[in-house]
Amino acid sequence: MTDITPPDADDTALSFLLRVQDDPEDARLKAELQQWRQADPAHERAWQQALRVRLLGRLALQGATQSPPAPTPDNLHRLPVRRWRAGALATAAAAAIVLACAPSLRLWLQADYTTATGQTRQIALDDGSSLTLGSASAIAVHMHGDTRRVMLLKGEALFQVRHDPRRAFVVEADGIVSRDIGTVFDVRSGGGHVVLGVAEGTVGLRAPRAGMAAEQAVNAGEQIDITEQTGAVRHAAISTDSVGSWNTGLFGASAVSVGDMLGILRRHYSGYVFIRGTVPASRLVGGVYDLRHPADSLRMLVTSSGGSMREVAGRILIVSFPG
C-alpha cells in the first residue's frame, strides 16, 4: 500500500487517454480504464473532460469543414489507428494544457511570488529575512504588525530568517506550521509529504493532523518528514549541507522517500510526468540527483526503485511501477 497522495483525477484521465491512443486495441487497458471510471464519480467527470479536450484538439487539426464523430466510449476505441496517431501529439498537448490551467490559475490568484519549472528566485522580505524559492513553487506572504507569515502553496523554499523575539516568523504548508527560532531551514511540499530540514538554529514545529498539537523543536541537522494522507511522522539525522542543496542544481538526497523524490524531480521537468502502478513511496533513497537534467535523474530513481520509464513525444514521461 502506497503512502503518497493518489494522483489527481485529471492527470490520471490524461494518462489513460495517452495510453489508449498509443494502443487502442489493448483489452486489458480497456478493462482497467472502465474499472477506474466506475470507482468514483470524479473519475468519470475527469474522463469526460479529457474526451472533450481531445475533441477540441481534433477540431483544431481538422478544421471547421470536418467534424469528427462524438467521442463516446465505444467509438473511442474504433477510430482507425492511423487517424489516432496522426493527431495524438497535438491532442495530448492540448489536453495537458487545458487540464493544467485550472489549478495553475487558482495558484496564481493566491500567490505573491511564483517560479516556473527550472527557475529559482531570490526574495528579500520587508523584515530583513530572505528566501530562495525553488522550481515550480509558490508562496503567499503576510507581514502586518506583529505577524510574519509565509504560506508555502506549492514546491519548496529555503528560508534565512532575521530573528525578532517580538514578531514570530511562521511558515505554513498544508496545515503544518513551522515557527522560526533564529534559523536557516528548508520546507517543501509535494508527493503527499511535507518535509522540514534545518541547517542552522532551531525550528518549532506543529502538525495537528499528524498528532503533533504541541510544538516540538527541530534542531540543526534534523529532518521531519510528515505524510499528509496518514499523518505518519519520520525523523532523520541529515547533513546540514544537504539542506537547500537544490539551490546549486544538485540535490543531495539524505533519507528521502521515493515518493518525495519523485515530487522533487517532477517540479524540475518541463514536460508532463504520469505515474502508473504502486509507487514504493516509503522506500528511502540517497545520493546526488542532477536537477539540471531531471529526465535522466528520474530514470535513475525509477529504475533503481524497481520501475521503468518511457518518453512520449519528447515532453511526456510515463513512469510505471508494478502493482
Phi, psi and omega in degrees: 000132182277152179246022174257161179297135180301151181301148175302141183299324179295318178298317181294320178298317178294322177299316177298318181300316179297319181292322178294320178295326181287326182212079187290348181259007183284106183295322180295320178295319178300318180294320179297317178298314181299319179296318180295317181297323183278348186287335186201133177304329179295327178294317180296320178297318179296322180294316179295324177295318178298321178295320179296319178295320177299320179297318177299319178297319179294320178297320179297323180286318188274339181087170185288343184281344180237123179252117180288158177298151179300139185280076176275161180303330182284305185284351173304323184265347183266348179299140182305141182301322182298319179292323177301310186292328181298323182254004189299314185294314182293316181291324177297318179297317179298316180298315182299318182293312182295316182294334181277341189294315187300306180296326179295320179295316179300317181296316181300322181291329182274330194274148169266329179223138177222164172228153175272173177300130179082000182254144168239160186215129177271129184231124176263125180268160186297335184272004181096351174283165178217162176211157173246121181268127184282182182298140176048052185235165181207143177223156168241136185244131178232110179231098182220126178058240182265016182252127171233105187224132176239129176259118174275104184278332182194142170087228192211148177211143177253122187253137170236105194258133170277113186289137177217107184298341180273344184224103178295143176254116187240136174243128178245139176215110178053045176082000179258128189247126177245126180248124182290139171234044179085078193210170161241121183211162183236137176231133174224150180227126180165159179061025180082010182232150163241126186236131176242127175234138185245128179263324180218144174076214187219144175238136172268125187242133172234137178216080186304321182291341178260013179081014179250068182289322177275144182293134177243144181275133174241119187261171178304136181086010178241151178225139176242127179242117183248123177275118187296319187291320185255343184079008179294141181239128179238125178261144178211146171271131183228163172285134179297335178293338181280345181287117181074016182297339178302338181294344179267354185094353177236125181262117177273102183278125178227107182057048179259134179287155178301318179300317179294318182294323175300317179297320179297311183290327178298325180291342181259356180266128188281350177260215183242140180238125178241138186242130177244153176085192183259113180288130175285067195296328185275351178295136183264141178232160176222182179110187182246128180245130182276108182284347178281344177230069189295328179296318178295319180292322176297317179299317179298315180296313185294312183293324179287346180255015174089013180248188177220163182215139173225155183253137179237124175061019175078350182227006181231128177248128176250113182260131182236132173239153176299154176099000000 
